[in-house]
Amino acid sequence: MAKQNLSLGGLRTIDGGLVNAAINDKVRAAVADCKDRPGEAKPRKVVLTLEICPVADQRGKFDRLSTACVVSSKFPDMRSIDYDMRVTAEGDAEFEELSPEDAGQGSLPLPHDKGKA
């Protein structure tokens, strides 16, 4: 393959196309997260970082570059609603799944809940 200049276009071929594929995967994940959580207004971030370091020859003079690409992403944290919990005598945290605001709320056994009450 021909030599490439380090540029946005040239990044498509770095590491056999793995950097390009990683960027595409992270962008797809960000779009999917936006569709899954449209009420979450915080931005989803896809970041490409180029780490460019000088490499010196034996005399300490500039010789070449060592370059790596880092693809990362940051999405808003997923947070559940707050649950009221009480601590049992055994030390377990206990909550009522159908009444998250009141751990002491009892639930009525339904026909499909046989043996659970």
C-alpha positions as CSV (number, residue, x, y, z in Angstrom):
1,M,0.0,0.0,0.0
2,A,1.2,3.5,-0.7
3,K,2.5,5.9,2.0
4,Q,-0.1,8.1,3.6
5,N,0.1,11.5,5.1
6,L,-1.2,11.9,8.6
7,S,-4.6,13.5,8.0
8,L,-8.2,13.0,8.7
9,G,-8.6,11.1,5.5
10,G,-5.5,9.0,6.1
11,L,-6.8,7.8,9.4
12,R,-9.2,5.5,7.6
13,T,-6.3,3.1,6.8
14,I,-4.4,3.2,10.1
15,D,-4.1,-0.2,11.8
16,G,-5.8,-1.9,8.9
17,G,-8.9,0.2,9.2
18,L,-9.5,-0.6,12.9
19,V,-9.4,3.0,14.0
20,N,-12.1,3.9,11.4
21,A,-14.2,0.9,12.5
22,A,-13.9,1.9,16.1
23,I,-15.0,5.5,15.4
24,N,-18.0,4.2,13.4
25,D,-18.9,1.8,16.2
26,K,-18.8,4.5,18.8
27,V,-20.9,6.9,16.7
28,R,-23.5,4.1,16.1
29,A,-23.6,3.5,19.9
30,A,-24.1,7.2,20.6
31,V,-26.9,7.4,18.1
32,A,-28.5,4.3,19.6
33,D,-28.2,5.8,23.1
34,C,-29.9,9.0,22.0
35,K,-32.8,6.9,20.5
36,D,-33.0,4.8,23.7
37,R,-32.9,7.8,26.1
38,P,-34.4,10.8,24.3
39,G,-35.2,12.5,27.6
40,E,-31.5,12.6,28.5
41,A,-30.3,15.9,27.1
42,K,-26.6,15.6,28.0
43,P,-24.4,15.1,25.0
44,R,-22.9,11.8,24.0
45,K,-19.2,12.3,23.1
46,V,-17.1,10.3,20.7
47,V,-13.5,11.4,20.9
48,L,-10.5,10.7,18.6
49,T,-7.2,11.5,20.3
50,L,-4.0,11.5,18.3
51,E,-1.0,10.9,20.6
52,I,2.0,12.3,18.7
53,C,5.5,12.1,20.3
54,P,8.9,12.9,19.0
55,V,11.5,10.2,18.7
56,A,15.2,11.3,18.8
57,D,18.1,9.7,17.2
58,Q,21.3,8.6,19.0
59,R,22.6,12.2,19.1
60,G,19.3,13.5,20.6
61,K,18.2,15.2,17.3
62,F,14.6,14.8,16.0
63,D,14.3,11.7,13.9
64,R,10.7,10.7,13.5
65,L,7.3,10.5,15.3
66,S,5.6,7.8,17.3
67,T,1.9,8.2,16.8
68,A,-1.1,6.3,18.2
69,C,-4.8,6.8,17.8
70,V,-7.2,6.5,20.8
71,V,-10.9,6.3,20.2
72,S,-13.1,6.8,23.3
73,S,-16.7,7.7,24.2
74,K,-18.6,9.1,27.1
75,F,-22.3,8.8,27.5
76,P,-24.4,10.2,30.4
77,D,-24.6,7.7,33.3
78,M,-27.7,5.6,33.5
79,R,-29.5,6.4,36.8
80,S,-32.5,4.6,38.3
81,I,-35.2,6.3,40.2
82,D,-34.6,6.6,44.0
83,Y,-35.8,3.7,46.1
84,D,-36.8,3.9,49.7
85,M,-35.1,1.0,51.5
86,R,-35.3,-0.3,55.1
87,V,-32.8,-2.5,56.8
88,T,-33.9,-5.9,58.1
89,A,-32.8,-7.4,61.3
90,E,-30.4,-9.6,59.3
91,G,-28.8,-6.4,57.8
92,D,-30.3,-6.7,54.3
93,A,-31.5,-3.6,52.4
94,E,-35.1,-4.3,51.5
95,F,-37.4,-2.4,49.0
96,E,-40.8,-2.8,47.5
97,E,-40.5,-3.2,43.8
98,L,-44.0,-1.9,43.0
99,S,-43.7,1.0,45.5
100,P,-40.2,2.5,45.2
101,E,-41.2,5.5,47.4
102,D,-42.2,3.4,50.4
103,A,-40.3,0.2,51.5
104,G,-43.0,-0.5,54.1
105,Q,-45.8,-0.7,51.5
106,G,-47.2,-4.2,51.3
107,S,-48.3,-5.7,48.1
108,L,-51.4,-7.8,47.5
109,P,-50.7,-11.4,46.3
110,L,-52.0,-11.8,42.7
111,P,-53.1,-15.2,41.3
112,H,-49.8,-15.6,39.4
113,D,-47.8,-14.9,42.6
114,K,-48.8,-18.2,44.3
115,G,-46.3,-19.1,46.9
116,K,-44.5,-15.7,46.9
117,A,-46.5,-14.0,49.7
